[in-house]
Amino acid sequence: MWVADKWKDYEVLDATGGEKLERWGDYILVRPDPQVIWDTGRRAPEWKQANGHYHRSSKGGGSWEMNGLPEEWSIAYQGEGGDLQFRLKPFAFKHTGVFPEQAVNWDWCAGRIQKWQEKNPDSEPFRVLNLFAYTGGATVSAALAGAHVTHVDASKGMVGWAKENALASDVPTERTRWLVDDCKKFVEREIRRGNSYEGIIMDPPSYGRGPKGEIWKIEECVFELITLAGKLLSEKAVFFLINSYTTGLQPAVLTYMLGEAIVAGRGGIVESDEIGLPVRKNGLVLPCGASGRWMNV
Ligand SMILES: C[S@@+](CC[C@H](N)C(=O)[O-])C[C@H]1O[C@@H](n2cnc3c(N)ncnc32)[C@H](O)[C@@H]1O
């Protein structure tokens, strides 16, 4: 498993009985987690000191129980690319505005961008396309590593939030391009324009909607989008990363899709694995989905 174990401002303190206990900077949150089906008892004293507790409702969705949690606060991540700043707030569907497990992918991409720049000092900037880019963790990390990043997300609110994270992280403005758009439509347009990228990142939800209501269902749409986006890889392309939170979408499936859609046409290798977060109290690693990584060799 690829484990995001370099956080200082974030940690999973404990996980048991369907919930995880997390420290986000100075604040303690309790959130449900479908993977946590074991029950090792609530040993950590912090279970009683939670500042925010997200309760699922039987009607779907849920709500936050607040106990001294500010409306907004910030945390930082010292990554391969540089120091990333994140604005956080408790919002819909138990989200806070960042997926900490993604740090393991941010660092992997930043490492490849820096290596490429060392080898190609006189080249145009390394170009990254970040699809389903949310609050911009991967965008900020890649841009701080020196890349020029195109950030695409369907939600105007999320793109605004990502811009704030980039500003707070001192990302030079000329290194980012922000787009509110449907990912598939954007990729199809880029193919027609003949644009290309050295690195592509996609982190789709299980289910989502484009700005004009375009339906995204990962099982039905993801292979076609990987195949289309694969056409945007430049001659000098270095990586293609896909992440999935969708329960049941195994690493091997990501390997097969990247194999068919990219390796078959241009070689290179693919590695896929689960990603996870270390749990301080019980020493386990909390599984948080899977990632597939194509890289040219
Ligand atoms: C789970 S989040 C992705 C997490 C993110 N990559 C991260 O780690 O920070 C899914 C994002 O996909 C966006 N989205 C959903 N359907 C979309 C579509 N059809 N086109 C573009 N973005 C979409 C949502 O607005 C949301 O921001």
The ligand as a MOL file (V3000), in Angstrom:
LIG
                    3D

  0  0  0     0  0            999 V3000
M  V30 BEGIN CTAB
M  V30 COUNTS 27 29 0 0 0
M  V30 BEGIN ATOM
M  V30 1 C -13.9690 13.5880 -4.9460 0
M  V30 2 S -13.6590 15.0870 -5.6520 0 CHG=1
M  V30 3 C -12.1150 14.8590 -6.2330 0
M  V30 4 C -11.0620 14.9690 -5.1640 0
M  V30 5 C -9.8080 15.6890 -5.6030 0
M  V30 6 N -9.1990 15.2310 -6.7490 0
M  V30 7 C -8.7980 15.8360 -4.5010 0
M  V30 8 O -8.1500 14.8620 -4.1320 0
M  V30 9 O -8.6050 16.9020 -4.0270 0 CHG=-1
M  V30 10 C -14.6490 15.0580 -7.0930 0
M  V30 11 C -14.6910 16.3820 -7.8330 0
M  V30 12 O -15.2030 16.0860 -9.1410 0
M  V30 13 C -16.0090 17.1740 -9.5670 0
M  V30 14 N -16.8620 16.6560 -10.6480 0
M  V30 15 C -17.8580 15.7570 -10.5480 0
M  V30 16 N -18.3740 15.4820 -11.7760 0
M  V30 17 C -17.6590 16.2310 -12.6710 0
M  V30 18 C -17.6700 16.3840 -14.0910 0
M  V30 19 N -18.5450 15.7240 -14.8570 0
M  V30 20 N -16.7700 17.2250 -14.6740 0
M  V30 21 C -15.8910 17.9190 -13.9120 0
M  V30 22 N -15.8050 17.8150 -12.5570 0
M  V30 23 C -16.6800 16.9810 -11.9480 0
M  V30 24 C -16.7310 17.6130 -8.3070 0
M  V30 25 O -17.1220 18.9800 -8.4180 0
M  V30 26 C -15.6330 17.4080 -7.2040 0
M  V30 27 O -14.9290 18.6270 -6.9940 0
M  V30 END ATOM
M  V30 BEGIN BOND
M  V30 1 1 1 2
M  V30 2 1 2 3
M  V30 3 1 2 10
M  V30 4 1 3 4
M  V30 5 1 4 5
M  V30 6 1 5 6
M  V30 7 1 5 7
M  V30 8 2 7 8
M  V30 9 1 7 9
M  V30 10 1 10 11
M  V30 11 1 11 12
M  V30 12 1 11 26
M  V30 13 1 12 13
M  V30 14 1 13 14
M  V30 15 1 13 24
M  V30 16 1 14 15
M  V30 17 1 14 23
M  V30 18 2 15 16
M  V30 19 1 16 17
M  V30 20 1 17 18
M  V30 21 2 17 23
M  V30 22 1 18 19
M  V30 23 2 18 20
M  V30 24 1 20 21
M  V30 25 2 21 22
M  V30 26 1 22 23
M  V30 27 1 24 25
M  V30 28 1 24 26
M  V30 29 1 26 27
M  V30 END BOND
M  V30 END CTAB
M  END
